[in-house]
Amino acid sequence: MRQESMKGTMIGLSLLLPMMAQATIQTQYLAIGYQSSQYKDDELAPKIDENFGNIYIKSGTYLQKDIAFEANIVVGLEEKEVPYEKVMGSASLQHVISLLFRKDIQLGDSVNLYGLAGASNLSVKRQHPDEDDQEKLITKRRNRTSVSVGLGIETKIYRDVYVHLEAAYYQKDYQALNFGFSYKL
């Protein structure tokens, strides 16, 4: 009896493995791009209301034909000068790490509209000199995790290479516009 069970398991695996391998080969994608973001924070000093330029990298795997799970990381490229009471300080986006589900809607052979929903962790660093001791630098970090949503459109430009544009709302104080390229494996 045990031998029959083992034989059935082996036959099942031999039928399932080629399908899993085929799905894995065709259902992944990698993307890289530029992000223009707007970050506004009135809760901690110095207050920030700045636009930042960032780069992002993402990787996704389709769980079904039109539903994917995606992980991405955004890294800030610049530091902005921000006022703090009587001195000037600086602010910079450290990172945004997101885990998102993606739902595709085919608009044609080479155009795809998609929605994104999930969670993101945002880290911003702010620095300013101490008002009493200008040599002393005070550093504050803001770390938040919140719900994230977005809407994007992509179009095929060559074989498995796509160009995409996304609008993303990461949390109440951080929005972004992403432009990049993706490659579907």
C-alpha positions in Angstrom: 0.0 0.0 0.0 2.8 2.4 0.9 4.5 1.6 -2.5 1.3 2.6 -4.3 1.0 5.9 -2.4 4.7 6.6 -3.2 4.1 5.8 -6.9 1.0 8.1 -7.0 3.0 10.9 -5.3 5.8 10.5 -7.9 3.4 10.6 -10.8 1.7 13.7 -9.4 5.1 15.4 -8.9 6.3 14.5 -12.4 3.2 16.1 -13.9 3.3 19.2 -11.6 7.0 20.0 -11.8 7.1 20.9 -15.5 4.0 23.2 -15.0 5.7 24.9 -12.0 9.0 25.3 -13.9 7.1 26.8 -16.9 5.1 29.2 -14.6 8.3 30.3 -12.8 10.2 31.0 -16.0 7.4 33.2 -17.5 5.9 34.9 -14.5 8.6 37.1 -13.0 9.7 40.6 -13.8 12.4 43.1 -12.8 12.1 46.9 -13.0 14.3 49.9 -12.4 13.4 53.6 -12.7 13.3 57.1 -11.4 10.8 58.4 -8.9 9.8 62.0 -8.3 8.2 62.2 -4.8 6.6 64.8 -2.6 7.1 64.4 1.2 5.3 66.6 3.7 5.7 66.3 7.4 4.3 68.8 9.9 4.6 66.6 13.0 8.3 66.9 13.9 10.8 69.7 13.5 12.1 70.7 11.2 8.9 70.7 9.1 9.4 69.3 5.6 7.5 70.0 2.4 9.9 69.0 -0.3 10.2 67.2 -3.6 12.8 64.4 -3.8 14.4 62.6 -6.7 14.9 58.9 -6.1 15.7 55.6 -7.8 13.8 52.4 -7.4 14.2 48.7 -8.1 11.4 46.2 -8.0 10.9 42.5 -8.5 7.6 40.7 -9.0 6.2 37.2 -9.4 2.8 36.5 -11.0 0.7 34.2 -8.7 -1.9 34.0 -11.5 -2.2 35.3 -15.0 -3.1 38.8 -13.9 -2.2 39.0 -10.2 1.4 39.4 -9.0 3.2 39.9 -5.7 5.8 42.7 -5.9 8.6 43.9 -3.6 10.4 47.2 -4.3 12.9 49.5 -2.7 13.2 53.2 -3.3 16.5 55.0 -2.4 16.8 58.8 -2.1 19.3 60.6 -4.3 19.4 64.0 -2.7 19.5 66.0 0.5 17.3 69.1 0.7 18.0 72.2 2.8 15.1 72.9 5.2 14.7 75.8 7.8 14.5 75.0 11.5 13.7 77.9 13.7 16.9 80.1 13.6 19.2 77.7 11.7 19.1 75.8 8.5 18.9 72.0 8.5 18.6 69.2 5.9 16.3 66.4 5.0 16.7 63.3 2.9 14.7 60.3 2.0 16.6 57.2 3.2 14.4 54.5 1.8 10.9 53.2 1.0 10.4 49.5 1.1 7.1 48.1 -0.2 5.4 44.8 -0.5 2.5 45.0 -2.9 -0.1 43.0 -4.8 -0.6 43.9 -8.4 -3.8 43.4 -10.5 -3.4 43.7 -14.3 -6.1 44.7 -16.8 -5.0 44.1 -20.5 -6.0 47.0 -22.7 -4.5 45.4 -25.9 -1.7 43.2 -27.1 1.1 45.4 -25.7 -0.6 47.8 -23.2 -1.5 46.9 -19.6 -3.2 48.9 -16.9 -2.5 47.8 -13.3 -3.4 48.6 -9.7 -1.1 48.2 -6.7 -2.0 47.7 -3.0 0.0 46.7 0.0 2.2 48.2 2.7 5.3 50.4 2.7 7.9 51.4 5.2 9.3 54.9 4.8 12.4 56.3 6.4 13.4 60.0 6.4 16.4 61.6 8.0 16.5 65.2 9.2 19.4 67.1 10.6 20.0 70.6 12.0 22.7 72.3 14.2 21.9 72.8 17.8 20.8 76.4 18.4 23.1 76.8 21.4 26.1 74.9 20.0 26.4 75.2 16.2 29.1 72.5 16.1 26.6 69.9 17.5 24.4 68.3 14.9 21.0 66.9 15.9 19.7 64.0 13.8 16.1 62.8 13.8 14.7 59.9 11.8 11.1 59.3 10.9 10.2 55.7 10.3 6.6 54.8 9.3 4.8 51.8 7.9 1.4 52.3 6.2 -0.9 51.2 3.5 0.1 52.0 -0.1 -1.9 52.1 -3.3 -1.0 53.0 -6.9 -2.1 52.9 -10.5 0.2 52.3 -13.4 0.3 51.7 -17.1 2.9 49.8 -19.1 3.5 49.2 -22.8 5.8 46.8 -24.5 8.6 48.5 -26.4 10.7 45.5 -27.5 10.1 41.7 -26.9 9.9 41.4 -23.1 11.0 45.0 -22.3 8.3 47.4 -21.1 8.2 51.1 -20.2 5.9 52.1 -17.3 4.4 55.1 -15.6 2.9 54.8 -12.1 1.3 57.2 -9.6 1.7 56.0 -6.0 0.2 57.1 -2.7 2.4 55.7 0.0 0.8 57.4 3.0 -0.8 60.6 3.9 2.4 62.6 3.6 4.2 60.8 0.7 3.2 60.6 -2.9 5.2 59.7 -6.0 5.3 59.5 -9.7 7.5 56.6 -11.0 8.9 56.2 -14.5 10.9 53.2 -15.5 11.6 50.1 -17.5 10.8 46.5 -16.7 11.8 43.2 -18.1 9.6 40.1 -18.0 11.4 36.9 -17.6 
